[in-house]
Amino acid sequence: MAPTPVLTGHVLTPDEATATVRHARWQDYFQLMKPRVMSLVVFTALTGLLAARTPIHPLLGAVAVFCIAVGAGASGALNMWYDADIDAKMRRTRGRPVPAGLVKGEEAATLGVVLSLLSVMLMGMAINWLAAGLLAFTIVFYAVVYTMWLKRWTAQNIVIGGLAGALPPAIGWAAATGHAPLNAWLMVLVIFLWTPPHFWALSLYISTDYAKAGVPMLPVVKGAKETRKQILIYTLLLIPVCIAPVFTGLGGWLYLAVSGLGGLVFLTLAWRVFASTAGDAADPRPADRDLYEVGETAAKRGKPVGDARHARNLFAFSILYLFALFAALLAEAVLGLKVLESPL
């Protein structure tokens, strides 16, 4: 475990340095697995598993969700190992365990590989090999295709790489049924189309970080204006897809209300971003805290103001919208609410 000195603003004497060294704790290794991302993966996977409406033993269901969670954690650890160099240059990520010197890169890589093998093999032996294969593909796609290639080489990194984060519902469905039909892939498509406007809204007000780290995010490569246009285009594609489960026998009246009303709010916020100058000015924040703070208080504390709030509002609501969509599907499945008749 790699120790790290605590910075105090002055040169430390040897005795002071020894006294302020902190060794890695179990929490640091847990942070390697990106627990916030993992929680979203678990939630969408659980929704896919239950939305299949196929009986599965509770223990096997728990094992399937555990494997997906561990697989997501493995992907996060491998990502933190490989991206330590650029994470150290960005305010949002420089406090992560590897760039902060709390965990060695090789330890993060080893953790990622071990968890990957554990999750895939357990899924295959305990559940089925289709779910295990999809889980293995997801890990490889995120850790290799996205992290090692797309993220550093193309402005479409989030678009293509978003497939990795979109697959958990299909893995959950496959775990419950042994196959992945249209409705499973429709949930995947919802997350896939949701990802670009979600992350591009964030990138509009931290684009200077991406530029400093050499990450070719869309605002860095094409500019803020093009990014705002692409956010609107993807939103127009997203909303009909979010409503589509109502017509395929996946969603019911609750889902229709959530997807329709929430979609209207999402579209309104995306239009405001499109019509704004969000991203044209650099973000002056010294660190990643109070992410959604706006107004006069924000100005006094060095936070971005003005049209940047439109990008932040869309970013924040996009999280709520995706959660609400899958929560509606989950609630309908758990409560046994009737889905609407599919005309297909």
C-alpha positions in Angstrom: 0.0 0.0 0.0 1.4 3.3 -1.0 1.7 6.0 1.7 1.2 9.7 0.8 2.2 12.9 2.7 -0.6 15.3 3.5 0.1 18.7 1.9 0.2 21.5 4.4 1.3 24.5 2.3 5.0 24.4 3.5 8.0 22.2 3.1 7.8 19.3 5.6 10.7 18.3 7.8 11.5 14.6 7.8 9.8 14.2 11.2 6.7 16.1 10.0 6.6 14.0 6.8 6.7 10.8 8.8 3.9 12.0 11.1 1.6 13.0 8.2 2.0 9.9 6.0 -1.3 8.1 5.5 -1.5 4.5 4.4 -4.3 3.3 2.1 -7.4 2.2 3.9 -10.1 -0.2 2.7 -12.2 2.8 1.7 -9.5 3.8 -0.8 -9.7 0.4 -2.5 -13.5 0.6 -2.5 -13.3 4.0 -4.2 -11.3 2.4 -7.0 -14.5 0.6 -7.9 -16.4 3.9 -8.5 -19.3 3.1 -6.0 -21.5 5.9 -7.4 -21.3 4.5 -10.9 -21.7 1.0 -9.5 -24.9 1.9 -7.7 -26.5 3.1 -11.0 -25.3 -0.1 -12.7 -26.8 -2.3 -10.0 -30.1 -0.4 -10.1 -30.5 -0.7 -13.9 -29.5 -4.3 -13.8 -31.9 -5.1 -11.1 -34.6 -3.4 -13.1 -33.8 -5.5 -16.1 -33.8 -8.7 -14.0 -37.3 -8.0 -12.5 -38.8 -6.4 -15.6 -38.4 -9.7 -17.4 -41.2 -10.9 -15.1 -39.7 -14.4 -15.0 -39.5 -16.2 -11.6 -36.0 -16.5 -10.3 -34.9 -17.8 -7.0 -34.1 -14.8 -4.7 -30.6 -16.2 -3.9 -29.8 -16.6 -7.6 -31.1 -13.2 -8.3 -28.9 -11.7 -5.6 -25.9 -13.6 -6.9 -26.6 -12.2 -10.4 -26.8 -8.6 -9.2 -23.7 -9.2 -7.0 -21.7 -10.4 -10.1 -22.8 -7.4 -12.1 -21.8 -5.0 -9.2 -18.4 -6.7 -8.9 -18.0 -6.5 -12.7 -18.7 -2.8 -12.6 -16.2 -2.4 -9.8 -13.6 -4.3 -11.8 -14.2 -1.9 -14.8 -13.8 1.1 -12.5 -10.5 -0.2 -11.0 -9.0 -0.9 -14.4 -10.1 2.5 -15.6 -8.5 4.2 -12.6 -5.3 2.3 -13.2 -5.0 3.2 -16.8 -6.3 6.8 -16.5 -4.1 7.8 -13.5 -2.0 10.2 -15.7 -5.0 12.2 -16.9 -6.9 11.9 -13.7 -4.0 13.7 -11.9 -4.5 16.7 -14.3 -8.3 17.2 -13.7 -9.9 18.9 -10.7 -12.8 16.4 -10.8 -10.6 13.3 -10.6 -7.2 14.3 -9.0 -8.4 13.2 -5.6 -8.9 9.6 -6.8 -6.8 6.9 -4.9 -4.2 6.3 -7.6 -3.3 9.9 -8.7 -3.5 10.9 -5.0 -0.8 8.3 -4.3 -2.9 6.3 -1.9 -3.0 3.2 -4.0 -0.3 2.0 -6.4 -1.3 1.6 -10.1 -0.4 -2.1 -10.2 -2.6 -2.7 -7.1 -5.6 -1.1 -8.9 -4.9 -3.2 -12.0 -4.6 -6.4 -10.1 -7.8 -5.7 -8.2 -9.6 -5.0 -11.5 -8.3 -8.3 -13.2 -9.2 -10.4 -10.1 -12.7 -9.0 -9.8 -13.3 -9.3 -13.5 -12.5 -13.0 -13.4 -14.4 -13.6 -10.3 -17.6 -11.9 -11.5 -17.7 -13.5 -14.9 -16.9 -17.0 -13.7 -19.4 -16.9 -10.9 -22.1 -15.5 -13.2 -21.5 -18.3 -15.7 -21.4 -21.1 -13.1 -24.2 -19.9 -10.9 -26.5 -18.3 -13.4 -26.0 -18.8 -17.1 -23.2 -18.2 -19.7 -25.2 -15.7 -21.8 -25.3 -13.3 -18.8 -21.6 -14.1 -18.1 -20.7 -13.4 -21.7 -22.5 -10.1 -21.8 -20.8 -9.2 -18.5 -17.4 -10.1 -19.8 -18.1 -8.0 -23.0 -19.1 -5.0 -20.9 -15.9 -5.2 -18.8 -13.7 -5.5 -21.8 -15.5 -2.8 -23.8 -15.2 -0.3 -20.9 -11.7 -1.1 -19.7 -10.1 -1.6 -23.2 -12.2 -0.2 -26.0 -13.4 2.9 -24.2 -10.6 3.6 -21.6 -7.6 2.6 -23.6 -8.7 3.7 -27.0 -11.9 5.8 -27.5 -11.5 8.2 -24.6 -8.1 9.5 -25.7 -8.6 9.4 -29.5 -12.1 10.6 -30.6 -14.7 13.1 -29.7 -17.2 10.3 -30.0 -15.7 8.6 -27.0 -18.9 9.0 -24.9 -21.2 8.0 -27.7 -19.6 4.7 -28.5 -18.2 4.0 -25.1 -21.6 4.6 -23.6 -22.6 1.1 -24.7 -20.7 -0.3 -21.7 -22.8 1.6 -19.2 -26.0 0.8 -21.1 -25.7 -3.1 -21.1 -26.5 -3.9 -17.4 -30.3 -4.1 -18.0 -29.7 -6.7 -20.7 -27.4 -8.6 -18.4 -30.0 -8.6 -15.7 -32.7 -9.8 -18.1 -30.5 -12.6 -19.5 -29.7 -13.7 -15.9 -33.4 -14.1 -15.2 -34.5 -15.7 -18.5 -31.4 -17.0 -20.3 -32.1 -14.8 -23.3 -32.2 -11.1 -24.2 -35.3 -10.1 -26.3 -36.3 -6.7 -27.8 -37.4 -5.2 -24.5 -34.1 -5.9 -22.9 -32.3 -4.1 -25.7 -34.8 -1.3 -25.6 -33.7 -0.5 -22.1 -30.1 -0.6 -23.3 -31.0 1.8 -26.0 -32.5 4.2 -23.5 -29.3 4.4 -21.5 -27.2 4.5 -24.7 -29.0 7.6 -26.1 -29.2 9.2 -22.6 -25.4 9.1 -22.1 -24.2 11.7 -24.6 -26.5 14.6 -23.5 -25.8 13.7 -19.9 -22.0 13.8 -20.1 -21.8 16.6 -22.7 -23.8 18.8 -20.4 -21.2 18.2 -17.7 -18.3 18.7 -20.1 -19.6 22.1 -21.1 -18.6 23.5 -17.8 -15.4 21.5 -17.2 -14.1 21.5 -20.7 -10.9 23.3 -19.6 -10.1 20.2 -17.4 -10.5 17.9 -20.4 -8.3 20.2 -22.6 -5.6 20.3 -19.9 -5.6 16.5 -19.7 -5.6 16.1 -23.5 -9.0 14.3 -23.5 -10.8 15.0 -26.8 -14.3 15.6 -25.5 -16.7 17.2 -27.9 -16.5 20.8 -26.4 -12.7 20.6 -26.7 -12.6 19.3 -30.3 -15.7 20.9 -31.9 -16.4 23.8 -29.5 -19.3 24.6 -27.1 -21.7 25.6 -29.9 -21.5 22.3 -31.6 -21.8 20.5 -28.3 -25.0 22.3 -27.5 -26.4 21.4 -30.9 -25.5 17.7 -30.4 -27.1 17.7 -27.0 -30.4 18.8 -28.5 -30.2 16.3 -31.4 -29.6 13.4 -29.0 -32.4 14.6 -26.8 -34.8 14.6 -29.7 -33.7 11.0 -30.4 -33.9 10.0 -26.7 -37.4 11.1 -25.8 -39.3 8.9 -28.3 -37.1 5.9 -27.4 -37.9 6.5 -23.7 -41.6 6.4 -24.5 -41.3 3.3 -26.8 -41.5 0.7 -24.0 -45.2 1.6 -23.6 -45.8 0.2 -27.1 -43.7 -2.9 -26.7 -45.4 -4.4 -23.7 -42.6 -3.4 -21.3 -44.1 -0.3 -19.6 -47.5 0.6 -18.2 -49.4 3.8 -17.3 -47.0 4.7 -14.6 -44.1 4.5 -17.0 -46.0 6.4 -19.6 -46.5 9.3 -17.2 -42.9 9.4 -16.1 -41.4 9.1 -19.5 -43.8 11.6 -21.1 -43.7 14.3 -18.5 -40.0 13.8 -17.7 -39.2 13.8 -21.3 -40.9 17.1 -21.8 -38.8 18.6 -19.0 -35.7 17.1 -20.4 -36.4 18.5 -23.8 -37.1 22.0 -22.3 -33.8 22.0 -20.5 -31.9 20.7 -23.6 -33.5 23.6 -25.6 -32.3 26.1 -23.0 -28.8 24.7 -23.3 -29.0 24.9 -27.1 -30.2 28.5 -26.9 -27.6 29.5 -24.3 -23.9 30.3 -24.3 -23.1 27.5 -21.9 -19.5 26.4 -22.3 -18.3 29.5 -23.9 -16.7 30.7 -20.7 -14.2 28.7 -18.7 -15.2 27.3 -15.3 -13.2 29.2 -12.5 -13.9 26.6 -9.7 -10.7 25.6 -7.9 -12.1 22.1 -7.2 -15.1 19.8 -7.8 -17.5 20.7 -5.1 -20.9 22.3 -5.0 -21.3 21.1 -8.5 -24.8 22.5 -9.0 -24.4 25.8 -7.1 -25.6 28.8 -9.0 -26.6 32.4 -8.5 -24.9 35.2 -6.5 -23.6 33.0 -3.8 -21.9 30.9 -6.4 -20.3 34.0 -7.9 -18.9 35.1 -4.6 -17.4 31.7 -4.0 -15.8 31.5 -7.4 -18.4 29.1 -9.0 -19.5 29.5 -12.6 -22.6 31.6 -13.2 -24.7 32.8 -16.1 -25.6 30.3 -18.8 -23.5 27.6 -17.3 -26.5 27.0 -15.0 -28.4 25.6 -18.0 -25.8 22.9 -18.6 -25.7 22.1 -14.9 -29.5 21.9 -14.7 -29.7 19.5 -17.6 -26.9 17.4 -16.1 -28.7 17.2 -12.8 -32.1 16.5 -14.2 -30.8 13.8 -16.6 -29.7 11.7 -13.6 -33.2 12.2 -12.1 -34.9 11.3 -15.4 -33.0 8.1 -15.9 -33.6 7.1 -12.3 -37.3 7.8 -12.6 -37.7 5.8 -15.8 -36.1 2.7 -14.3 -37.8 3.2 -11.0 -41.2 3.2 -12.8 -40.4 0.0 -14.6 -39.1 -1.6 -11.4 -42.2 -0.5 -9.4 -44.6 -1.9 -12.1 -42.7 -5.2 -12.0 -42.6 -5.5 -8.2 -46.2 -4.4 -7.7 -47.4 -6.6 -10.6 -49.0 -3.6 -12.4 -50.3 -4.5 -15.8 -48.3 -3.2 -18.8 -50.0 -1.8 -21.8 -51.0 -4.1 -24.6 -48.3 -4.3 -27.3 -49.5 -3.7 -30.8 -46.4 -5.5 -32.1 
